[in-house]
Amino acid sequence: MPLSDNPPTRSRPLSRTLGHPNRPFPARAISLLSIWYGRAAGRRTIRELTSEQMKALDLDPVALRAEAEKPFWRA
């Protein structure tokens, strides 16, 4: 699993994802909530990895722990 906050289909920067400031508020809010939900789900998955899984995937446990501890609103 990549450590990026955005799924592979969403490789655009956050500012481009949320769109222009004149875009209707509900659309911007839904976009932001979708990003936050994806981050929270990804970090929850990282927290559930066992040490054996991290070793098998050759991932740094310290970096994963730091990523998993970040709040969902922080990229």
N, C-alpha and C positions, 0 to 999 in steps of 0.2 A: 504494500500500500504506500503510495507516495506521501510524503510529509507535507505537501502543499495544502493550503486552506481551501482551495477551490478544486472541485472535481475536474478531471481532464476536459470535459465538455465546456467548462467555464474558465477558459484561460485568459479572459479579458480582465483588465484591472478593475478594482472595485468602483472607481469613479465612472468608468464606461458602462459597467453593469447597471448601476443605479440610474444612469442617464442624466439628462439635462435637468438643472434645478427647476425649470418650468414644467417638467413632467408632472402629471397629477400626483398628489401626495399618496393616495392609496397604492398606486403602482410602485412608487419608490419604496414605500413601507413594506409591501409584499416582497419586493426584490431583496431588501435588507434582511427581512425575517428569514427568507429562503437561504441566504448566505450564512446567517447565524446558525440556523438549524443544521446545515451541512457541516459547519465547523464543530458544533457540539457533538454531532454523531461521530465524526471522524476522531475526535479526541476521546470520546467514550470507547471507541474501538481500540485505540492505542492503549488506554488504561487496562483493557481486558487481555492484552497480549501477555503470554507467559514468557519467562526468560528463555525457554527452549525455542519458542517461536521467533523471538528476537535474534537469537544466535543463528537459527536456520536461515533467516532472511538477511543476516549480516547487517543488522541495524544497531546503532549506538544507544544503549539503554539510557544513558544520561540525557542525550538529546531528545529521546522519546518522552522521558519523564518531564522535561522542561516544556515540551510541546503540549502534553496532556494536561499540565497544570495551568496553562493559560486560560483566561476566561474566553467565552465564545465570541465576545465582541472584539477581541484583539487579534489582529492578523498574524 
